[in-house]
């Protein structure tokens, strides 16, 4: 029998486990990020509405009994300090507390893992651990069963079973899918997210299904990797003389005389804090895009086009909606803050048509101070990197809205 031990004060665990995360998609996203960091190529998510459970399994590196203890049960473990020399991915996780997200949904989590054919697993009972001072309960090897198709070629992978979910998931499946697909922007060739409801077939989430660019009439792209998005807008169905497309450098040139919203060409130097809280100078740049859609009904239709379940799901379509009138911040291909638009908008009518995604990997640089807040749903707003992104976003928003407002209005009739 194996022995598993939680490495954290029980009172702290009780506080963190129940209060860090508030919604189901955010919890799942944290656990999916763990799969990504474990070098998985696939993660399979089952939302069991009939049994009130969520199962997340991956074909990543897997864990031995020792590694479950030293990593998974070691709350606050900084995986970035022990990055595998073979890993080519930048870690999404940092604080070592994302695994606690599960306890905001359930009091019982099964951790099952297989590393090169060697199995290990335990049950975490939140009540016993936090109230009675108990430890995770060992799961006999013969009870740990994996499907080979959900393991890597080396016979490795991990499965988390969140049992007896406390929150209602019977009517939020479509909402979960719509949120999850917006939370990651990773290369499909490297990492795929598959999801299903109950025993239906798994459906793969492809971010290309978020076809914003086919309905956009204004766009500013930042960075060469997003020039393709500008090209899509240039060639979409909207009449060409009703579209405005720019690169970030175009905006820098056009805004030279605008003192209030002047922008600088990337990269440029910015003073930031390192992990020891010393001020250092770093090259600063971001990538991404921001623009406007031609009409709101078509934007709303994107959610409905994400067919991820059988016709029995039709009743869910309008129950909980996802707002795409937003400007999101990503770092290391994971959503960091869903919408900064309320912080920078001026409440003009055209802002209702705005959508954008900004990518600031400098937010997660390993040698700089950690600026993500504990629940991973935003950043420390006094950090110079955040202040700079907000300033840039505000200038780009002003540019896009002003250009769109001063342009012919026929299409808005």
C-alpha positions, 0 to 999 in steps of 0.5 A, a space after each residue: 500500500 502506498 502512503 500519501 501526504 498533503 504538504 500544507 497547513 490544513 486551515 490554509 488548504 481549507 481556505 484556498 480550496 473553497 474560495 480560489 475559484 468560482 465557476 466550473 470553466 475556470 476550474 477545468 481550465 486550471 486542470 487542463 493547464 496542468 495537463 499541458 504542463 505535463 507535456 500531454 498532447 491530448 486531454 479528454 474532459 467528460 462532463 457527467 451530468 447524470 452522475 454529477 462528476 467531471 473527469 479529466 484525463 491526459 496522455 502526459 508524463 504521468 506520475 509515480 507514487 513519489 511524484 504524486 507526493 512531491 508534486 501534486 500533493 505538495 501545494 505551492 510546488 513551483 514546477 518552473 524550477 524543475 522544468 524537464 530539459 526535454 520540455 519545449 513548452 513554457 509552463 502555464 502554471 506557476 503558483 502550485 495551487 491550481 490543483 486546489 481549484 477542484 475543491 471549489 466544485 467537490 469534496 472528493 477527488 480521485 488522482 489516478 496516474 500511470 508512468 511508463 506502465 507503473 500505476 499509482 493513485 489516491 483519493 482526496 477527501 476534503 472534509 477528512 483532510 481539513 476537518 479530521 486531519 486525515 491524509 489522502 487514501 491509497 487506491 489499490 493498483 488493481 483498481 486503477 484502470 486506464 484505457 490505452 488510447 488515453 495514454 501516451 506511447 510510453 504508457 503514461 497519463 493522468 486522470 482526475 475524477 471530481 465526484 459529487 459536484 456541488 454546483 449544477 452542471 446539468 444546464 451549463 455544458 454548452 457554456 463550459 464548452 464556449 468558455 473553454 474554447 476561449 481560454 486556450 490558444 495553443 497549437 492544435 498539432 501540439 495539444 488538443 482538448 476533447 470534450 463530451 457530455 456523459 457517454 457521447 462521442 468526444 468532440 475536439 475543440 478547435 479555436 478556428 471555430 471562433 470565426 470572428 475574422 469573417 465578420 470583422 470590418 476593422 482590425 489592427 494586428 500586432 506582430 507578424 504571427 497575426 498578419 494572417 488574421 488581417 488577410 482574412 478580414 481583407 478577404 472576407 464577405 464584407 464589401 471591401 470599401 467598408 473595411 479598415 485593416 491596419 498593422 500596429 506599425 500603421 497605427 504608430 505612424 498615424 498616431 504620431 501627433 496624438 499626444 494622448 494616445 501616442 504609441 511606440 514601436 515594439 520592442 521598447 524598454 520598460 522598467 519592471 520588477 524581478 523576483 527579488 523586487 529589484 527594478 530592472 529594464 526589459 524589452 517590452 512588446 505584445 502581440 494580438 489583435 483588436 477590431 470591430 465586427 460588422 454586426 452583433 447578431 452574427 457575433 452571437 451566432 458564433 456561440 451557436 455554431 459550436 456544435 459539441 453535443 447532440 440535439 438534446 442540448 438545444 434547450 441549453 443554447 440560450 440559458 447562459 451566454 458568453 459575451 464576446 464584446 471584450 478585450 482579453 489578455 493571454 499569456 503563454 497561450 492561456 487566458 489571464 483576464 477575460 475582459 479589460 474593456 470595462 476598464 478602458 471604454 468610454 461608453 460610445 455606441 461603437 464600443 459595443 462592436 469591439 473585440 480583441 485579444 492581446 498576448 503578453 508573455 512578459 506577464 509570465 517571465 520566470 525571473 520577474 515578479 509573479 503578477 497573476 492574482 491567486 485565482 488566475 482571473 486577473 493581474 496585479 493592476 499596479 504592475 508596470 507591465 499591466 499598466 503598459 498593456 492597459 495604456 496600449 489597449 486604450 490607445 488602440 481602442 480609441 483608434 479603432 472606434 474613432 476610425 469606425 465612427 468616422 467611416 461610412 455608416 451604410 452597413 450599420 443600418 
